[in-house]
Amino acid sequence: MALAEKEKHKTYMLNFYDCIGLVYSSKNQIEKALENFTKALELAIADGDLDREASIYLNLGNLYSRNNDFTMELDYYIKALTILEKTDDKRKNQVKILTNISNIHLFFGNRERALYYIDKAKPLTKTLFDEMLIYYHLGYIYEEIEQKIENFQKAYEMAAEIKEKGFVASCLNELAYCYSVSGDYDMAMEYTQMALPMCEELGDLRLIYDINLRMMSVYGLQGNWKATDVAASKVLDIDSTFTEYTFEILHHLIKSNIYLENKDKAVTFLEKLHDLVNEDQKYGNIQELLAEMEVKYETEKKDMQIASLEKERKLYFWLGIAGVLLALALSFVLLQMIRIRRKERRLIASEALREGEIGERVRIAEDLHDRLGGSLSAVKIGLKNAESLQIISDKIDACMKEVREITNNVMPRSLRLFGMKGALEDFCTQFSNLQFHFFGDDARIKDNLEYTVYCCARELVNNAQKHAGASTVNLQLVQSRKHVSLTVQDDGCGFDERTVVRGDGLQNIRNRIASSRGRMDVVSAPGKGTETVIELSM
């Protein structure tokens, strides 16, 4: 490197900076990796090397992906795609970028959009590596365990054939997850033990972290508490910048040390978990991440709407001038202006919806703090009072159950797996006075529409239970090929629509419906209950 700089050989310097950046990236040394990638990028731009410029943008996107910085990740992927459009070989690296963008959408729960980008990548495959990437990402997208195993197995075989050790290890890790979910713990452990030496040979801290995390989970499922404690401790010590699974790791450490009768260690890890829950900045980060997820989930659609709106504004401006000379065109121009106003209102409603949902997530974070903090304090007292291991273990499990229940409100697992009908059936089991009726085609629709229907139903039912004092609530879902209709009817106290002060909950529902181009009708009167009907088009 020193010789290349001395001789000012730009090509060698570019190659060195790029390679050094990749090494630091694999070791999760973000600042040093960023420093070297930036130097390589400057040289590529100065040299007019579009292929290398796009490749470095891809590396920068991957770098931010490792730390879940989705805004920067997506920004660099889009820059890389834009550069590739100017090159002779437009297919080069496009499969990598498109599959990575697909993975971002998958993270936000938008499987339909994730598959869209995979379908865009398929015609561009030209190497075994490209095909391997397609199967690898399909393994994440499909929900059925059999389909996951089939795709990860194909990706594993291709990665092994072309000697891509990083992907071989990743595929083994995902196969281990699939078999642990299916209950085949021996097969799951076999795959993790195959992957671990590969990760250590590569020196990739993220892969080492993921494999040890998987081993920790499998040992916990097997009830091998000594091995669980060792694996969890190793994961916790790997790198402090990997924080997304800290709750789960501390849970395994507390539980394993309770069963191993290591009271002092259990108390130590319990205090760490308690500090984590009470750390104000942590909740700020959680809120910021959830808000960012919601924004990113709708970014592409909003950009398209705004771009379309700007084009129409310019077009109708010139039509307005022409309308001064052509009176017959005036009515047409007015009609189009009304359409623009409607689109503006929908955009405003979308922004209001996003702000409302950020508020909901703040309440979720506060709920996590209030409910879990007290539960952890009770466990800590129980440990110090030497209660039985089973009682303390049950309390720990209850704490984690509360975490999962609260975080499940962001995107219910039943909604992702079974759609609106299954999620609403599951939700209705919480109330003895709630009846659910379904009519029509039980088919999956767009993720954002399913989420909208579920959130509206949950809010309306909670209003009936908490504020209306209803003894009976009926929830009805009607689904056809083109429309979805949701009706919530209760026999509660009702209200006068002319004088009632509308709360945030009802306004959030109206914003959701407006952003989805639907409509909502509410019929209520004092003492006669309330009926709300929501209709959405697909």
N, C-alpha and C positions, 0 to 999 in steps of 0.2 A: 504494500500500500504506500509506504514512504517513497519507494522508487517511482511509482506511478505519479505521485504528487510532484516529486522533484522534476520528472521529465514532462509533467503537465500532459500526460496521455489521457485524454478525456474518456475514451472508451473503457480503458482499464479502471480508471477511477470510478466511473459509473457502475461497472460490474462489481467492484469491491464494496462500494457503499450499499448497493442493493443486497448483496449476499450477507454483509455484516448486519444489515437491518433485519433480514430474515432470521439470523441466528439470535439476535436480541429478542425478536418477537417470540420465538419458540421458548425462550427462557422467561417470558413475560416481563422483560425490562422495557416498558413502554416508552419511556423518555429517550433512551438510547436508540431504540429501534426507530422512533419518529425522527430523531436527529439525522440518522443515516439515510432513511428513505427520503427525507427532504433534500439532502445534498444530492442524492441520485436523481431526484425529480428535476432539480434545477439544471443539472447537466443534460438530462434528456431533452428538456424544453429548449435549452440553448443550442443543442445539436439538431433540433428538428426531428428527433427520432420518435415518431408517433407510437410505434409498437411498444417501445420501452416505456414511454410516458403512460400509456394505458396499463401496462403491466405493473408499474409502480403504484398507480391509483388503486389497482386491485389489491396489491399488498397492503396499502394503507387502510383500505376497507376491511381487510381480514384482521389487521392489527386492532382496529377499534371494535371489531366483532368479538374479540377475545375478552374485552371488558364490558360487553353489552352496551356500548355507546352507539345505539342504532341510528341516531341522527347523522353522526359523522360517517358511520359505515355506509349508509345508503347514499350519502352525498358523494363519497368517493366512487362507489359503484356506478352511479349515474354519470359522473365525469369520465370514467373509463369507457362506458358504452358510447358516449358522445364522441370521444376520440376515435374509437374503433370504426365509427361510421365514415370517417375520413380516410381510412386505410384501404389498401387493395384487398387484403384478406380480412373481410369483416367478421369471419367466423372465429378468428383467433381469440381465445380467452373469453368469448361471449358465453359459452356454456358455463364456465366457472361463475361469471358474474350473474347470469340469469338464475342459476341454481341458488346462489347466495341471497339474491333478492327474494326468491321464493321462500327461503328459510326465514327471512325477516317477517314476511307476511304470516308464515306458519306460527311464529312466536306470538303474534298478536291474535291467533285463533282464526285467521281467515284462510281456511283450507282451500276454498274455491279460488282465491287469488294466487295462492301458492301453486296449485296445479296449473293455473294459467301460465305462469312463468316457466314451469317445467315443460309444458306443451310448446312454448316458444323456443325452448332450448333443444328439444328433441331433433328437429330437422337440421340443426347446426352441428350435430355430433360427427366427428370424422376420425376419432381415435378411440382406442379401448379405454383410455383414461376418461374421455368425455362420457362414454356409455356407463362407466363405473359411477361417475358423479350423478347421472340420472337415476340409477337404481338406488344409490346411497340416499338421495334426498326423497325419493318415493317411499323409502322405508320409514322416514319420519312422518310423511304426510298421511299415509294410510293408517287407519285406526285399528283394523282387525289384526290381531297378533299373528295369524297365519300369513297375512299379506306382508306384514313387517318382516317376519323371519325370511320369507321368500326373497324379498328385495335386498335385505341386508346380506343374505347368503350369496346372492349373485354379485353384489358389490364387493364382498370379501374375496370371492374367487378371482374376480378381475383384478383387484388391487394386489393380490398375492402373485398373479401372473406377471404384472408389470413392476413388481417389487416396490410398491408404494407403501412403505412400512407404517407411515402415519395413518393412512386410511385403513390398512389392515387392522391396526390396533383399535381404531375407532369403530370399525364394523364388529370386531369381536366384543367390544364394550356394549354396543347396542344389542347384539345377539344375547349377551348375558342378561341384559335388562328384560328382553322378551321372554327368555326362559324363566327368569325369576317371577315375572308376572303370571306366567302359566303354571307356576308351582314346581317346576323342575329345577330345584336348587343345585343339585349336583352338576347338571349341564351348565348352569349359569356360572358356578364357581370355576368349572373347567375353562370356560372362555375367558374369564377375568385373569386367571393364572397364565393363560397363553399370551394375553395382551400385555401384562405388566412388564416383563423383561424387554419387550419391544419398545415400550414407552421410555423405560429407563435408558435404553441404548440410544434412543433419539435425543434424550435430554429435554423433552417437551414437557414443561411443568403442567400445562393445562391438561394434557392427556394423562399424565401421572396422577393428577388430582382426580380426574373423572373415573379412572380405573379403580383407584383406592376407595373412592366414594361408593362405587358399585359393590366392591368387596364388602365394605362396611354394611351396606343394606342387606346383602345376601346372608352374611353371618348373623345379622340381627333377626332375619326371618327364620333362620335355622335354630335360633336360641343359643348360639355359640358365643357367650358373652365375653369370654376372654379374648377371642379373636376379634370380636366387634370393637372392644376397647382399644386394641392395638391398631386396627385399621382406622378407626375414627381419630385417634391421636395423631396418626401419620397424616391424615387428610388435613387436620387442623393446623399442622406445623408446616405444610408444604409452602403456602404463600398466603399472606394476610390480605392480598388484593382480591382473592376469590371469596366473595362474601355471600353469594346468593343461596348457599346451602348451609349457612352457619347454624340456623335454627335446628335443622335436621341433624347436623353433626353433634351439637350439644345435647340434643334429645337422646341420641344413641349413647353418648358418653355418660350421661346421668343414669340412664336405665341400666347399662352394662355394669357400672360401678355399684349400683344398688344391689343387683343380683350377685356381684362378686364380694359384697359386704365391705367395699372400700368407702366407708362413710365420709371420710374427710375429702376424698377426691370428688365424690358425688356432690357434696356441699359446694366445693370450689367451682365445679362446672355449673351448678345451679345458680350461683351468684353471678357467673358470667352471662348466663341466659337472662337473669333478672336485669342486669345492667344493660343488656342489649335491648330489652323491651322498653326500659325507661330512658333510653338515649334519644333526646329530642331530635338531634340532627338525623338520626336514623329514620325517624318518621317523616322528616322533611324529604329525605331521599326517596322513601317509599312513595309518598304522594307525587313527587316529581316524576318518578319512573312510571307510575300508573297513568299520570296525565300525558306523559310522552307517548306511552303505548296507545292511548286513545287517539291522540293526534296523528301518529304514524299510521294507525289503522285506516284513517279516512283521508290521509294526505293526497294520495293519487286521485281519488274521486273529486276532492275539493279543488285541486289544481285544474282538473279538466273542466269543472263547472266555471271557475273563475276565468279561465282562458276563453271558454265559449262565450261567457258574458261580455268580456272585453271586445271580442270580435263583433258580437251583435250590436254593442253600443256604437261602434264606429260605423257599422253598416246603416243603422237606423238614423244616425246623425245626418248622413248624406241623403237618405230617403226623406228626412224631414225638410231639408233644403229643397229637394225636388218637389215636395208636397206643396210648397208655397206657390209653385208654378202650375202644379197639377192637382187641382182640388180633389179629383177622384182618388188620388193616392193617400189623402189625409186619413181616411178611415182605416186603411191598411196599416199606416204608420202607428196610429193610436193603438190598434190591436196588438201590434208587436211590442209597443212600449209597456202595455199591460203585462204581457208575458215576461218582459225583462224585470218588471217590478216584482212579479211573483217569484222569479228566480232569486232576486235579491232577498226577498223575505225568507225564502228557504235557506239561503246561506246564513242570514242572521239567526234563524231558528237553529241551524246547525251549531253556530258559535255558542248560542245560549245553552243548547243541550250539552256541549262540551264543558262549559263552566259549571252547569248543574251536576254533571257526573264527577267533576273534580271535587265538588262539595261532598258528594256521596262517598268518595274515596277517603276524604279527610275524616268523615264520620267513621268509616271502617277502621282507619288507623287509630282513632281515639278509642273505638270499641276494643281493638286488639290490646291497646295499652291498659284500659280499665279492667277488662275481664281477665286477661292473661296475667297481668301484674299481680292481682290478688291471689290467683290460683298458685302462682309460683311461690309467693310468700307463704302460703299454707303448706306447700311441699317442703319448703326450707325448715319451717317450724317442726314439721313431722319428722324430718331427718334428725334434727337436734334433740327431739324427744324420744328418739329410737323407736318409732312405730314399726310395725311389721313391714317386711320387704314388699309383700303383696299390696298392702294399702298404699305405700309410697309409689310403687310401680303403677298402680291404678290412677293415682293422682297425676303422675307424669303423663300417662296416656290421655287423661282427660284434658290436660293442658294442650297437648298437641292436637287433640280433637277440636278444641276451641280455635286454635290457629287455622286448622284446615277449614272449619266452618266459616270463619270470618273471611279468609281469603277466597273461599269458594264463592262468596257473593260477587266477586269481581267477574268471574266467568264460571258458572256452575258446571261441574264435571258431567252431570246428567244431561245438560243442554248440549255439550260438545259431543257426547257419545250417542244420545238417543233423539235429539231434536226437541221441538216444542212440546209435542204430545207427551213424550216420556218425562221431560223436565217438569212440566206442569203437574203430571200425575204424582211425581215424587214430591213436589212442593205441597200439594194438597193433603198429603198424609200428615202434615204438621197440625192440621186443624180438624177437630171432630165435627164441626158444624159446616164444613165446606164440601160441596158436591161438585165433581168435575164431569163434564159431558163433552164428548168429541164426535164430530160428524165429518165425513168426507174422506179425502185421500191422505193416508199417513205417509207422506213423502217429505224428504229433506228439502229445504229451500235455502236461499242465501243466508249466510251466517249472521249478517247484520240485521236482517229482518227477523230471524229467529230470536236474536238477543233483544230486539225492540219489543216483540210480542211478550217475551218472558218478563222483561222488566216492567212493562205496563201492567201485566196481570198481577205480578207480585205487589206493586205499589197500590193498585186498586183494592186487592184483597186485604192488605194490611190496613188501608184506610177504613174499610168496612169493619174490620175486627177491632181496631183501636179507637176510632173516632165515632163510628156510627152506632156502636153497641148492638150490632146485628146478632140475632140468634141463629139465622140461617143465611148462608151465602152460596149462590150458584155461579159457577164459572163454566162458560161454554165456549168451545173453540170449533169453528167451522173452516175447513180448508178445501179449496178446489184448486184446479190447475192454474188459475189466474188471480185468485183472491184469497185473503185470509180475514176472517171476521172473529173478533174476540168480544164476548159479552160478559160483564160482571154485574150481578143483580143481588141486592141484599134487602132485608126487611128492617133495616135500622131506622134511626131517627130522621134521616133525610135532611134537606135544607132548602131554603128559599134561594133559587138561583139569582134573583135580582138583588139580594142584599148580602149574600155570603162573601166573606173575604177568602179568596183563593190562596192556598198555601203553596210552598215550593214544590211539594210532591206532585200536585195536579199540574202545575205549570211545567215541570220536567216532562210529564207524560205528553202534554200538548206539544212541547218542543220536539220530542222524539217522533211523534206522529207527523209533524210538519216537515221534519228533515227527511222522512221516508215517503213524503207525498201522499199521506193518508188523511183520513178524517176521523173525528171523534164527536159523538153526540152523547150528552148527559141529560137524563130526565130524572128530576127529583122534586119532592115537596115535603114540608115538615110532617113527620109522623107517617109517611108513606114509602119510606125506603128510597133507594137510588138504583138506577139502571144506567150503565155506561156501555156504549157500543163503539168499538174501534174497527175500522175497515182499512185494509192495506192491499195494494195491488202489487203483484210480483212481476 
